[in-house]
Amino acid sequence: MSSAHASTNHSSALEKVCIIGSGNWGSAVAKIVGGNVTHHEGFDQKVNMWVFEEQFEGQPLTQIINARHENVKYLPGIRLPSNVHAEPDLARAARDASLLIFVLPHQFIAGACRTLKEHRTIRPGAKAISLVKGLAADETSSGSGPCLVSSLITKSLNGIDVSVLSGANIANEIAEEKFSETTIGYRNRRNGELFYQLFNTPYFQVNIVNDPCGVELCGALKNIVAIGAGMVDGLGLGENTKAAIIRIGLMEMMKFAKQFDSTVRDDTFFESCGIADVITTCAGGRNRRVGEAFVRTGKSFEELEREMLNGQKLQGTSTCQDVCDYLSQRNRGPEFPLFMTIHDICFRGLAPENITKFNRRQTNSKI
Amino acid sequence: MSSAHASTNHSSALEKVCIIGSGNWGSAVAKIVGGNVTHHEGFDQKVNMWVFEEQFEGQPLTQIINARHENVKYLPGIRLPSNVHAEPDLARAARDASLLIFVLPHQFIAGACRTLKEHRTIRPGAKAISLVKGLAADETSSGSGPCLVSSLITKSLNGIDVSVLSGANIANEIAEEKFSETTIGYRNRRNGELFYQLFNTPYFQVNIVNDPCGVELCGALKNIVAIGAGMVDGLGLGENTKAAIIRIGLMEMMKFAKQFDSTVRDDTFFESCGIADVITTCAGGRNRRVGEAFVRTGKSFEELEREMLNGQKLQGTSTCQDVCDYLSQRNRGPEFPLFMTIHDICFRGLAPENITKFNRRQTNSKI
């Protein structure tokens, strides 16, 4: 094979990365990944980042990013590596890509996958990793309830292997190189190790575990617990109560995850994606804040979303709805008294004081 | 057996409780236990509480407690049940007792046990439960390092069975009947169930587990983690870093506990005594506060103890010293990079910035 041929051949040995998404978290990830492809062998040095084009101060955002090496809108003040290239056309951004990093709000995943499939620009044998939080709706079988974003990507892209990254990861703190950890859940160990190389740095330390479903469910379910923790704050119940709700919430997360997919492992909940992310999310985070405001103000979640989140959606309430519908359809609600109580406070007018009044003993048998 | 005889007979069917200690936590416990002995069958209605006698506004504290049913010094504003009797003489307080609740600073345990043993006032077959935080020094074999308070009690009182209670339990919040959980670790299930009856209430929910050593070590080791979390706060490193240190700290707690006693179980760390107590202690708590001040002010721990703790001792630093000495003597320090780093920052002049610079990958293999 001639070298001229090799440079455009799909089976080129160099892994080519495309980051699909460029918000706050996507941009922080671009900084890490852009750096790591130059520090490790085997990666194409140019990293494409798909940017949903918009105008910023009269200029297209992609042009600003490529000229200034800074996402002035979503991660201002942080310099991106100059080998990260912002691209407004998704099919072009993903051309020849062998490693796809999905870091988009979950409602945009299906559309992005359709574009990728239509244009057939990614390499055969490409691998993906999902950094998306939340659950997707399973459009192929309506009524069957929530589906993992990674499963949606796999289904949409001809069975592509999808790993998952999740952890106690506030984007701005990572962009400032403050020490943190994360968890990558892989199906295929070789792919897990590849993504480890792509993401691990001294200040962003990656653990890889063979439990992609557990890692992904942690990232979605924690927001239900955060709503509950916010309610405890709103009621002024103190540190003991909040720690109890977090603990019981973690137990119900674990129980739900294992019912949803029997391969999920207990020790995944000891990883950054488990306890650490729950701690961070219940300490700050918008789900906790809105849960607190819900109790303090008596306003509806719709109102609070409008007032507090500047157009963003609250993941915890919709995940709670999806999860509790799933449980109710299977008559398993009574095994999840905290989740169901949070659901009933959110959607059925139950008084918030009931957050501590469920029969908690049912959650003890966690295994 | 005549009823007159039965009332003083040691083998009387009624369990008689003595609370040994009357500080903030001891008084909160007196409120719970005083209530529960009247709600359940099988308990003598009078609960003695040993109070280290002192003067409060010119009157003996025991007299005030017995007249006003309030520990005006250590738990002001909370009414104690009238069947709780404060008693300044330990031997009298424990006369005929079949259930001993130890809730004293750990340095007073050995002395209290000596008094109990000399006066032989407790019933044969009596059981104990320890609510004491921290590790004791093993006086019987100097140089061998830390020893569990429960072991010290067992050794001192002719092999008495000792259960352990520990959890995310800030005393004032419990006294105000804010919802919380706790964990009782038992050796003998029947005794665990007896103590469950004595402590469980709708607002103070008890889980019992067959892992007394795990429960007790959680209560001691968490304070090392809290010192580290305080250092993170002092350095202004943010929520991701703090969650990472808490997580890694919990993993080292688990690893240490299992090396200290191979019967310790992983799932104990999912109980209130584990994650929940670590969360509470690292959110507030004096160990965290002093760890933060150590970094911010550059003052010594001795100075900060004097300035901030009003005569109380800081448990985290002494536990850290005991644990790290124990590990160093066995050449196991390298397996505990976070504990050892906290130790070296506390005692060897290592710069606090190193809290995130240990080789964390060694802690991954937690099992």
HADDOCK unambig.tbl for C-alpha pairs under 7 A between the chains (distance, minus, plus):
assign (segid A and resid 168 and name CA) (segid B and resid 240 and name CA) 5.44 0.50 0.50
assign (segid A and resid 168 and name CA) (segid B and resid 243 and name CA) 6.86 0.50 0.50
assign (segid A and resid 169 and name CA) (segid B and resid 240 and name CA) 5.85 0.50 0.50
assign (segid A and resid 170 and name CA) (segid B and resid 240 and name CA) 6.41 0.50 0.50
assign (segid A and resid 173 and name CA) (segid B and resid 238 and name CA) 6.92 0.50 0.50
assign (segid A and resid 178 and name CA) (segid B and resid 237 and name CA) 6.09 0.50 0.50
assign (segid A and resid 178 and name CA) (segid B and resid 241 and name CA) 6.74 0.50 0.50
assign (segid A and resid 179 and name CA) (segid B and resid 241 and name CA) 5.26 0.50 0.50
assign (segid A and resid 179 and name CA) (segid B and resid 356 and name CA) 6.43 0.50 0.50
assign (segid A and resid 180 and name CA) (segid B and resid 240 and name CA) 5.32 0.50 0.50
assign (segid A and resid 180 and name CA) (segid B and resid 241 and name CA) 4.95 0.50 0.50
assign (segid A and resid 180 and name CA) (segid B and resid 244 and name CA) 5.91 0.50 0.50
assign (segid A and resid 181 and name CA) (segid B and resid 244 and name CA) 6.06 0.50 0.50
assign (segid A and resid 237 and name CA) (segid B and resid 178 and name CA) 6.08 0.50 0.50
assign (segid A and resid 238 and name CA) (segid B and resid 173 and name CA) 6.91 0.50 0.50
assign (segid A and resid 239 and name CA) (segid B and resid 280 and name CA) 5.89 0.50 0.50
assign (segid A and resid 240 and name CA) (segid B and resid 168 and name CA) 5.45 0.50 0.50
assign (segid A and resid 240 and name CA) (segid B and resid 169 and name CA) 5.87 0.50 0.50
assign (segid A and resid 240 and name CA) (segid B and resid 170 and name CA) 6.40 0.50 0.50
assign (segid A and resid 240 and name CA) (segid B and resid 180 and name CA) 5.33 0.50 0.50
assign (segid A and resid 240 and name CA) (segid B and resid 280 and name CA) 6.61 0.50 0.50
assign (segid A and resid 241 and name CA) (segid B and resid 178 and name CA) 6.74 0.50 0.50
assign (segid A and resid 241 and name CA) (segid B and resid 179 and name CA) 5.25 0.50 0.50
assign (segid A and resid 241 and name CA) (segid B and resid 180 and name CA) 4.97 0.50 0.50
assign (segid A and resid 243 and name CA) (segid B and resid 168 and name CA) 6.87 0.50 0.50
assign (segid A and resid 243 and name CA) (segid B and resid 276 and name CA) 4.86 0.50 0.50
assign (segid A and resid 243 and name CA) (segid B and resid 279 and name CA) 6.34 0.50 0.50
assign (segid A and resid 243 and name CA) (segid B and resid 280 and name CA) 6.16 0.50 0.50
assign (segid A and resid 244 and name CA) (segid B and resid 180 and name CA) 5.91 0.50 0.50
assign (segid A and resid 244 and name CA) (segid B and resid 181 and name CA) 6.06 0.50 0.50
assign (segid A and resid 244 and name CA) (segid B and resid 272 and name CA) 6.93 0.50 0.50
assign (segid A and resid 244 and name CA) (segid B and resid 276 and name CA) 6.16 0.50 0.50
assign (segid A and resid 247 and name CA) (segid B and resid 275 and name CA) 6.94 0.50 0.50
assign (segid A and resid 247 and name CA) (segid B and resid 276 and name CA) 5.83 0.50 0.50
assign (segid A and resid 272 and name CA) (segid B and resid 244 and name CA) 6.92 0.50 0.50
assign (segid A and resid 275 and name CA) (segid B and resid 247 and name CA) 6.94 0.50 0.50
assign (segid A and resid 276 and name CA) (segid B and resid 243 and name CA) 4.87 0.50 0.50
assign (segid A and resid 276 and name CA) (segid B and resid 244 and name CA) 6.16 0.50 0.50
assign (segid A and resid 276 and name CA) (segid B and resid 247 and name CA) 5.83 0.50 0.50
assign (segid A and resid 279 and name CA) (segid B and resid 243 and name CA) 6.34 0.50 0.50
assign (segid A and resid 280 and name CA) (segid B and resid 239 and name CA) 5.90 0.50 0.50
assign (segid A and resid 280 and name CA) (segid B and resid 240 and name CA) 6.62 0.50 0.50
assign (segid A and resid 280 and name CA) (segid B and resid 243 and name CA) 6.16 0.50 0.50
assign (segid A and resid 356 and name CA) (segid B and resid 179 and name CA) 6.43 0.50 0.50
